[in-house]
Amino acid sequence: MITPDKFRSIPCPTYPEIRLALFAGRAVGRMIENFQPQAIHIATEGPLGVTARRHCLKRGYPFTTAYHTRFPEYIHARVPLPLGWLYGIMKWFHGPSSAIMVATQTIEDDLVSRGFKPPVRRWSRGVWTDLFKPGDKAFLDDPRPISLFTGRVAVEKNIEAFLKLDLPGTKYVVGDGPQLEDLRRRYPDVRFAGMKEGEELASYFAAADVFVFPSRTDTFGLVLLEAMASGVPVAAYPVPGPLDVVNQSGAGVLDEDLGRAARAALEIPPERCRAHALKYSWDASFDQFENNLHLFR
């Protein structure tokens, strides 16, 4: 693993949890050569990914890449750059790859329609069902039903579409990010719990009655699986991510009217949600990743 913690780094603008490595060029090349890998996978399109890509092309090493996040839409939400130009950068980055790994059929179809040339192969996600499981609803002592969102509190998550909904009961937001203080001030009736991890995070999931996912830019949305594994139905827009993870499972409701989706999802039995989430295993995800790699030694 070659990661930013091995180098001097700076926080990514508007996304400080992500570190951007500085002056890593020669060091990355040395680390690759010293390790003598049988396969190389470039996980992100950041500075380390660009550096590894350049080294692989120079040495003639094949490599695979992954398209985890719809970065053009994320950047476009912050800076008024043309989406076509941003997708051009993505096509340049992934162009020499032996295969681009994506989590869902919808994202695969989107990349193919945009003219991405390398083969696009599936690399789905898994959910930790021993941690995320049905639990004590009394963990949250507020008027019900409880509508929950967990994730980064940032503009690309479209959280205000959830906060503005006229829903019965109580809204909860679990997570941190640059919009947190602004939204907390503007929506005083919403419970903002901040960042939670591990068993505490799982307790919030299990205590909710419906998980509302307002994002339109996620390529998968692992939190959808974590909610369903907790026995909590999902309400979301019919966009990539929810279309692939929820779709016709009966474990959630997809609707352009997010409030209508949230109210309808409350009628879904927890057992149906849990059963659907159990179909996503980490073993299957690992096997897909291994089979997608391009071995060259």
C-alpha positions, 0 to 999 in steps of 0.5 A: 500500500502506497498512501499519503501517510508515507509522505509530506501532505496537505489537506484537500481543499474543502475535503480536509479528511483526504490528504494530498501527498507532496513531492512523492514522484521518485519515492513512489517509483523506488517503492514500486521497484523495491516491492517488485509487485505482480500487479499494480492497482491505482485506487484514486485519481489524486497526486499519488495515482498520477505519479504511479500512473506515470511510473507504470507507463514509463516502465511498461507496467500494466495497471488497473484503476478504480472509479470510486466517486463521481469526481467531476460532479463533486468538483462541479458542485464546488467550482463552476468548471464544465463537466465535459472538461472534468470528464476529459481529465478522468478519461485521460487518467483511466485511458491506459488502464487495463481495466476500470473497476466500478461498483455498479452496472449504472456507473459502468453504463455511464462510463461506456456512454461517455467514451471511456476506452478500457474494459469496465469491470465490476467490483462490488462492495460488502457490508459488515453484517456482524456490526450492522444488524437490527438492535435496540430502538430505545437507543434514540429517545425522540419522537418517532418515526426517526429519519436518519442520514449518515455520511459526510456533511458536504454540498455533494451529499445534497443533505438539505433535500432531506432537511427540508422535507416535511416528515413526521417524527425526528430527523437525525444527521450523523457525520462531520464535514464543512456544512455541519455548523451552517446546517446546524444553525439553520435547522435547529430542530434536526439532531446533528450527532457529529461523527460516529464510528464502530458500534456507536455508529451501528447503534444509530443505524439500528435505532432509526425507522427509515434511512433517507439518502438524498445524494445524487452523485454517489457511485454506490452508497455503502451506507445504504447497505449498512442501513438495510443490514440494520433492518432499516428501509431506504428512501432515495432518489432513483439515481446511480447507487440507489438504483443498483443497491436497492432497485427492485429489492423491496428493501427501499423506495426510490422516488423523485419525491423524496418525502413520499419515498420516506413515508412509503419506506416506513411500511417495509418490514425490517426482515426484508431489508436485512435479507437483501443486505446479506447478499453482499459479502466481502468475500465476493468483493475480494474475489472480484478484485483479485480476478480483475487485476492484471498480473505481469510477473 
